[in-house]
Amino acid sequence: MKNKDFTAIVPEHCTGKEIEACASVTLDTLGDASIAYRHARERLFDINNWHRIAGTISARFQLLDASGKQVDRSPHEADFIRVDIPGPGIKQAMVTTG
């Protein structure tokens, strides 16, 4: 299968800001930590439902296979994530045809 080059479809970053976010939890037992880890892993791999965690006005996320077809499973190597950000967008991101 030939690899696709999608780098040209992403507009150059011109405005905005960068943020780094992190969180940590200290649990009492190794068993509690194991349960919390499994729960976090399940949520991380459930890409099609990230919007439920982030809230109703957040972006929508879709897991796509290597050919661009939406799939409902855990991610695999060579998969893509489509991000649909609400709002009118910015001028630099507008694509016109014709």
C-alpha positions as CSV (number, residue, x, y, z in Angstrom):
1,M,0.0,0.0,0.0
2,K,1.3,3.4,-0.9
3,N,1.6,5.9,2.0
4,K,-0.4,9.1,1.6
5,D,1.1,12.5,2.3
6,F,-1.4,14.7,4.2
7,T,1.1,17.3,5.3
8,A,0.0,19.9,2.7
9,I,-3.6,19.9,3.9
10,V,-2.8,21.4,7.3
11,P,-2.5,25.2,7.2
12,E,0.6,26.9,8.5
13,H,0.3,27.9,12.2
14,C,0.0,31.7,12.3
15,T,-2.0,32.6,15.4
16,G,-3.0,31.0,18.7
17,K,-1.2,29.8,21.7
18,E,0.5,26.7,23.0
19,I,-0.5,25.1,26.3
20,E,0.7,22.1,28.2
21,A,-1.7,20.4,30.6
22,C,-1.0,17.6,33.0
23,A,-2.7,15.9,36.0
24,S,-1.7,13.3,38.5
25,V,-3.4,11.0,41.0
26,T,-1.9,9.3,44.1
27,L,-3.7,6.1,45.1
28,D,-3.5,4.1,48.2
29,T,-2.9,0.6,46.8
30,L,-1.4,-1.0,43.7
31,G,-4.8,-2.6,43.0
32,D,-6.4,0.9,43.0
33,A,-3.6,2.2,40.7
34,S,-4.1,-0.8,38.3
35,I,-7.9,-0.2,38.1
36,A,-7.3,3.6,37.5
37,Y,-4.8,2.8,34.8
38,R,-7.1,0.4,33.0
39,H,-9.9,3.0,33.1
40,A,-7.7,5.8,31.8
41,R,-6.3,3.5,29.0
42,E,-9.9,2.6,27.9
43,R,-10.9,6.3,27.8
44,L,-7.7,7.2,25.8
45,F,-8.3,4.5,23.2
46,D,-12.0,5.4,22.9
47,I,-11.3,8.2,20.4
48,N,-14.8,8.4,18.9
49,N,-16.1,9.3,22.4
50,W,-13.5,11.9,23.5
51,H,-16.1,14.6,23.0
52,R,-18.2,13.1,25.9
53,I,-15.2,13.6,28.2
54,A,-14.3,17.1,26.9
55,G,-17.9,18.5,27.0
56,T,-20.6,19.4,24.6
57,I,-18.9,22.4,23.0
58,S,-15.6,20.7,22.4
59,A,-14.3,19.4,19.1
60,R,-15.6,16.1,17.7
61,F,-13.0,13.3,17.2
62,Q,-13.3,10.4,14.8
63,L,-10.9,7.4,14.5
64,L,-10.2,6.6,10.8
65,D,-8.3,3.6,9.4
66,A,-5.4,4.0,7.1
67,S,-7.7,4.4,4.1
68,G,-9.7,7.2,5.7
69,K,-12.8,5.1,6.6
70,Q,-14.4,5.8,10.1
71,V,-13.9,2.8,12.4
72,D,-15.3,2.0,15.8
73,R,-12.4,0.2,17.6
74,S,-9.2,0.8,19.4
75,P,-6.6,2.7,17.4
76,H,-4.0,0.8,15.3
77,E,-0.7,1.9,13.9
78,A,-1.2,4.0,10.7
79,D,-4.7,5.1,11.8
80,F,-5.8,8.8,11.7
81,I,-7.8,11.0,14.0
82,R,-10.2,13.5,12.4
83,V,-10.8,16.6,14.5
84,D,-13.9,18.7,13.8
85,I,-13.5,22.0,15.7
86,P,-16.7,24.0,16.2
87,G,-17.0,27.5,15.0
88,P,-16.4,29.5,11.8
89,G,-12.7,28.8,11.7
90,I,-10.0,31.2,10.8
91,K,-9.3,32.7,7.4
92,Q,-6.0,30.8,7.0
93,A,-7.8,27.5,7.4
94,M,-10.5,28.2,4.8
95,V,-10.3,26.0,1.7
96,T,-12.1,27.0,-1.5
97,T,-12.8,25.0,-4.6
98,G,-13.3,26.0,-8.2
